[in-house]
Amino acid sequence: MATSLMLNNTSCRCREYLALCKIRVVSLIVFTAVIGMFLATPGMVPLQALWAGTLGIALVAAAAAACNCLVEQKIDAVMARTRARPLPRGRLSNAQAILFSGVIGGAGLYLLDAFVNPLTMWLTLGTFVGYAVIYTIILKPATPQNIVIGGASGAMPPVLGWAAVTGEIGHDALLLFLIIFAWTPPHFWALALYRREEYARAGLPMLPVTHGEKFTGLHVLFYTVILLAVSILPVTTGMGGWIYLLAAVALGGRFIAYGWGLWRDYSDALARRTFRFSLWYLGLLFAAMLVDHYFRLPV
C-alpha cells in the first residue's frame, strides 16, 4: 500500500514537472529543428548530431519554458488556459522550478557542446536568454509589439538544427528563420484575439488589448502576406522545388484568407480557427520542405 502510494506520488510529481516544460510547444520547436538538420545535408543526418542535437535542443527549450512559467506564474493564475499549471496551483515551489530548469538546461547545453559543436551550444544558449529573459521579462509586459521582436527567439530552432549538422549558419538556414519569424505574429495574435479579455486582466499589453480587434486583424493580414512572400524565397535559392512551392502557395493563400476574414468580419470563433490553422500551417510547410528535399522536382 505504501509502495503504491509512493509510486502514485512520484508519477504525479513527474507530470507536474512535465507541465512546466510545455511539451506541445517544445515538440514544435524540436520538429522544426530536426527539419533544419535534414535540410542542411543532401544525405542522412549523422546519428550523433541527430540524437544529441535533438535531445540537447529539447532540454534547453524545456528549461526556457520552465523559466517562463516561473516568471509568469501570477499572470498564469488569472488566465483560464494557464491557471492549472503547477506553480499557480502550488504543486511545485519556485525553488523546485529553478532547480529543475537549471538541471535540464545545463544538461542540454552540455550535450550540445560535448557531442555536437560549440556553435550550436552558444546559439541555443542565446535563444534561451532571448526567450526566458528578453521576451518574457522585458518585452512581453512592455510593448504590444512584444511578439514581433521576441519572435526572433522562437524562429531559431531550424538554425540550431542546421548548425548542429554543418557547424555554421548558411543563408538557407536564415530563410528558415525568416519563415518562422514572419509566422509568429499572426499565430500569436490569433490566440490573443480570442483571449484578449484574459490578457487584459493579466495586465499584458497584447495588440488586441491595446489597439482592438480591427487593428489586430489588419496586422494579421499584413503578416500573412509577408509570410507568403518569405515562404517562397527558398525556391529562389534552390532549397525548394515544385513540391514545396505548391505547398507554400496553397498554405499561404489559406492563411491570407483567414487574415482577411479577421480584418473584415471578426469573430472569436474565426480567431480560434485561425490559431489552429497556424499550427497546421507551420507543420505542413516544413514537412513539404522535407519531402521536397528528398524527392526534388526543380523549379
N, C-alpha and C positions, 0 to 999 in steps of 0.2 A: 504493500500500500504506500509506504513512504517512498519507495523507489519510483513507483508510478507517478506520485505527486511531484517528485523531483524532476522527472523527465518532462512532465507537463509544464512545469515552471520554466525549465530550460528551453523548451520549444516556444513558449510564449515570449520569452526574452529574446530569442533569435528572431522572431517575427517583428518585434519592436525595432531591433537594430536594422533589419532589412527595410522596414518602413522609412527609416532615416535616409536610406540610400536612394529613394525614388527610383525603383527598379525600372519602371516603364521609360522614364527619361534617360536613364543610363543605357537601356537597351538600344534606344535610337542613336545615342552617342557612339556606342560600340559598333552598331551596324554601319554607320557612315565611315567610321574609322577603318573598319575591315574592308569596305569597298575601296577606300583610298589605298590600302595596301595592295589589293589586286590590280587596281588601275595603274599602279606605279611600275609594274613589271609585265612584259609580254608573256611570261610563262607563269609558273606557280610561285606563290609566295614562299620563301624559305620557312621551314617549320618553326625554327626558333623565333624568328621575327613575328610569326603569326601568333604563337601561343603566348609568348612573353609580352609582345606589344599589346595584344588584345586584353590580357589579364591586367597588365600594368595600367593601361588607359582606363579600364573599367574600375579598378580600385581607386584611382585618383579622382575619377568622376564621381564615384560614390562618396568619397571623402568630402568633395566640394558640396554635394547635395546635403550631407550631414551638417556641414558648416552653415549652409543656407537655412536649414531647419532650426539650428541653434540661434542664429541671429534674428530670425523672423518668427519665433515662437509666439510672441504676443500678437502679432498680426495674424498668424495661423489660427489663433484661438477665436477670432471673431469672424472667420470666413468658413462658410459651410463646407467647402471642398477640402479644407485643411485642418479643421478643428479636431479631427480624430487622430492626428499624428501623435507620436509618443510623447513629445515634450509638452505640448499644451495639456495633455491628459495627465501628466505627471508620472507616466510609466517609466521614463528614464530621466536621470538628472543631467544637469548641464555638464558636470564633471565626466559622466559616462559618455556623453555625446562628444566631448572634446577628446577624450582618450581614444574612443573608437575611431574618430576621424583621423587623428594623428597616426594611429597604428596602421590602418588600411592605406592611408595616403602615403605614409613613409614606405610601406611595403611595395606599393605600386611604383613609386619613384625608384626604389632600389632595383626592382625587376627591369625597368626600362634602362637604367644606367648600366647594370651588370650584364644583361642578356640581349639588349637591343643596341642602343647607341646613346651617347651623351646628348646629342642634339634633340632627340625625341624626349628625353627626360626633362631638359630645360624648357622645351616648348610646352610640355604637359604641365610643368610647374607654373609657367607663366599663365597658362589657361586657367589653372586652379585659382591663382591670385586674381585674375581678371573677373572670374565669376563670383568667387566667395567674398572678395574684398571690394573691388572696384564697382562691380554691378550691384551686389546685394547690399553693401553698406553705404556706398557713396551715391551711386546713380539712381537706384530704384526709388528712394524716398525724396529725391531732389528735383527730378525733371520728368515731364511727360514723354520726353524722347529717350527715356531710360533704356527701353528695349532696343532702340536703333543703335545707340552707342554700345551698350552692353552686349549686343548680338555678336560682336567680334569673338567673344569667348566661346559662344555656342557654335560658331562656324569653324572652329579649329579642328574638330575630330578627323576629317579626311586628310588634313595637312599632317596631323600627327601620324596617321597610318602611312601616308606617303613617305614621311621622314623615317619611319621605322624600317622601311624596306630599302630606301635609297641612300639614307644618310644625308639628304639635302632637301631643299624645298624647290621644286620645279614650278614653271609657270602654269602648268596644268593643275598642280595642286592648289595654286592660288585661285584658279577658276572654280574649283570645287568649293573653296572658301567663300567666294563671291555668291555662289548659288544659295548656300545656306544663310549667308548674311542678308541677302535680299528676301529670302523666305521667312526669316524670323519675325519681322514686324507684322505682316498680315496674319501670320499664325497666332501670335500672342494677342494682337489687338482683337481678333475674332473672339478669343476667350474672354478678354477684358470687357468686350461689349456686353455680353450677356451676364457677366459677373460684376458689372460696374457698381452696383449698389454695395456689394461686399467690399470692393476696393475702396469705395468712398468711406465706409465705416472704419476701414483699417487705416485711413488717412494717407493712402498712397496716390500720388498724382498721375495715375494712368490716363492716357489720352482721352478715353471716353468719359472719364470723370471731370477732367479739366475743360474739355472742348466739345463734348456732346457726341451723339450718335452720328449725325450727318457729317461732321468734320472728320471723325474717325473712319467712317465708311469711305469717304473720298481718299483718305490716306491709304486704306487697304487697297482700293482700286489702283491707286498710283503705284504702290509697291508690287502689285501683281503684274502690272505692265512691265515694270523694271525687271521683275523676276523672269518673265518670258524672254526678254531680250538677253539677259545674262545667261539663261539656261541654254541658249543656242550657241553661245561662244565656244564651247568645247568642239563643236563641229568645225569651226573655222581653224582650229589648231590641229585637227586630225584625231583628237582624242575620242570624238563621237562620230558615228556613221549614220546610215539611214534609219536603223532601228531606234537609235537614241533620238534622232531628230524628230521622227514621227511621235514618239512618246512625249518629248518635251513640248511640242506644239499642241498636242491633244490635251495634256495635263495643264499646261499653261493657259490655254484657251478656256478650259473649265474653271480654273482658279479666277481668271479675269471676270468670267460671268458671275461668279459668287461675289466678287468685289463690286461689280456693277449693281447687283441686287442689294447689297448692304447700303450702298450710297443712295440709290433711287427709292427703295421701298424697304426700309429696315424692319426687321423683327428679331426677337430673341431666338426664335426657332431657326431662322436663317443663319444667324451668327453661330449657333451650335453646329449646324450642318457644315458651315464654312470651316470651323475649327476641326471637325472630324475629317473633312476632306483634306485639309492642310497636312495632316499626319499621313494619310494615304498618298498624297502628292509626293512628299519627300521620299517615302519608302519606294514607291513605284518608279520615280525618276532615277534614283540611284540603282535600283535593280535593273532598269532598262539600260543604264550605262554599263553595268557589269555584263549583261547578256551581249550587248553590242561589242564589248571589248574582246570577247572570245568568239563571236560569230560576226566578224566585221564585214559590213557591206558599205564600202567607202562612198561618200557623197561625191 
